[in-house]
Amino acid sequence: HKMKVYIERTLLTLALLFAYSDALYLGDFLIELEQGRFTYECSFDFATLHFKPDTSYAVGIIVDKNKPECRKYFKNNSYHPPAFEVNFSNCTSGVKIFDVLLVEFGVFEKINIYYQKQVDCQPPKEQFEMINEVDLSKVKIE
């Protein structure tokens, strides 16, 4: 059993290393993701990203590959699709519109599939206007 776990971890590590090197040369290799496979929920401080992978060995959700807390890798489990909570202040410098790289890792480098999606958690402009609107008629000046 320990050997099986070791082999799985080794394969996942190799897949991740190849993915990092591949990510530098993505350009034309991004594939359009089918509707409904990537969804997200927004809150004030963070976004929760949900990715429903096709059958693949493992998956990755990457917002900032240079920060460990801003990337997450999952062994594929169709019963519990991957979900990842992204903190805006840690991962996007507070910006609420950002790109996400989604990866479906094959056991070998050649069958990795990459998708890029945009997350938009920016509140509508009207919401800002409502928040900042103040009724000055009720302010007492002494």
VENBEL-V215865 format. One record per residue. N is the residue number from 1. RES is the residue in one letter. SS is DSSP state (2 for helix, 1 for strand, 0 for the rest). PSI is psi in whole degrees, 0 to 359 (* if undefined). OMEGA is omega in radians with two decimals (none if undefined). Layout:
N,RES,SS,PSI,OMEGA
N,RES,SS,PSI,OMEGA
This chain:
1,H,0,318,-3.14
2,K,2,322,3.14
3,M,2,319,3.13
4,K,2,315,3.12
5,V,2,317,3.13
6,Y,2,315,-3.14
7,I,2,316,3.13
8,E,2,316,3.13
9,R,2,320,3.13
10,T,2,315,3.12
11,L,2,318,3.13
12,L,2,317,3.12
13,T,2,316,3.11
14,L,2,318,3.12
15,A,2,319,-3.14
16,L,2,319,3.12
17,L,2,316,3.10
18,F,2,322,-3.12
19,A,2,318,3.12
20,Y,2,316,-3.14
21,S,2,322,3.11
22,D,2,323,-3.03
23,A,2,336,3.12
24,L,0,337,-3.05
25,Y,0,28,-3.02
26,L,0,299,3.13
27,G,2,262,-3.04
28,D,2,0,-3.02
29,F,2,0,3.12
30,L,0,138,-3.11
31,I,0,146,3.11
32,E,0,132,-3.11
33,L,0,136,-3.14
34,E,0,149,3.14
35,Q,0,136,3.03
36,G,0,353,-3.14
37,R,0,340,3.06
38,F,1,123,3.09
39,T,1,164,3.09
40,Y,1,155,3.07
41,E,1,138,-3.10
42,C,1,143,2.93
43,S,0,184,-3.05
44,F,0,316,-3.03
45,D,0,343,-3.03
46,F,1,167,3.03
47,A,1,142,3.05
48,T,1,120,-3.08
49,L,1,134,3.13
50,H,1,131,-3.12
51,F,1,122,3.10
52,K,0,100,-3.07
53,P,0,156,2.92
54,D,0,179,3.11
55,T,0,114,3.09
56,S,0,169,-3.06
57,Y,0,315,-3.13
58,A,1,166,-3.14
59,V,1,158,3.08
60,G,1,143,3.01
61,I,1,117,-3.00
62,I,1,121,3.05
63,V,0,313,3.07
64,D,0,107,-3.04
65,K,0,344,-3.11
66,N,0,349,-3.12
67,K,0,120,-3.10
68,P,2,326,-3.11
69,E,2,355,-3.09
70,C,2,15,3.05
71,R,1,147,-3.13
72,K,1,142,-3.14
73,Y,1,142,-3.08
74,F,1,141,2.91
75,K,1,138,-3.04
76,N,0,129,3.08
77,N,0,105,-3.03
78,S,0,341,3.13
79,Y,0,333,3.13
80,H,0,83,-3.13
81,P,0,144,-3.09
82,P,1,136,3.04
83,A,1,141,-3.06
84,F,1,128,3.13
85,E,1,122,-3.11
86,V,1,119,3.11
87,N,1,124,-3.08
88,F,2,315,-3.06
89,S,2,327,-3.14
90,N,2,320,-2.93
91,C,2,337,-3.06
92,T,0,16,-3.09
93,S,0,33,3.11
94,G,0,350,-3.14
95,V,0,137,-3.07
96,K,0,7,2.98
97,I,1,118,-3.05
98,F,1,161,3.12
99,D,1,149,3.10
100,V,1,135,3.03
101,L,1,124,3.10
102,L,1,134,-3.09
103,V,1,133,2.94
104,E,1,112,-3.09
105,F,1,130,2.95
106,G,0,174,3.12
107,V,0,331,3.11
108,F,0,153,-3.06
109,E,2,321,-2.99
110,K,2,342,-3.10
111,I,2,22,3.00
112,N,0,139,3.13
113,I,1,132,-3.08
114,Y,1,141,3.06
115,Y,1,143,3.03
116,Q,1,129,3.14
117,K,1,157,3.08
118,Q,1,137,3.04
119,V,1,130,3.13
120,D,1,99,3.11
121,C,0,15,3.12
122,Q,0,125,3.11
123,P,0,150,3.09
124,P,0,151,-3.10
125,K,2,322,-3.13
126,E,2,326,-3.13
127,Q,2,320,3.09
128,F,2,317,-3.12
129,E,2,321,3.12
130,M,2,320,-3.12
131,I,2,320,-3.05
132,N,2,352,-3.11
133,E,0,128,-3.12
134,V,0,135,3.11
135,D,0,100,-3.07
136,L,2,345,-3.14
137,S,2,339,-3.11
138,K,2,2,3.14
139,V,0,128,-3.13
140,K,0,123,3.12
141,I,0,126,-3.12
142,E,0,*,none
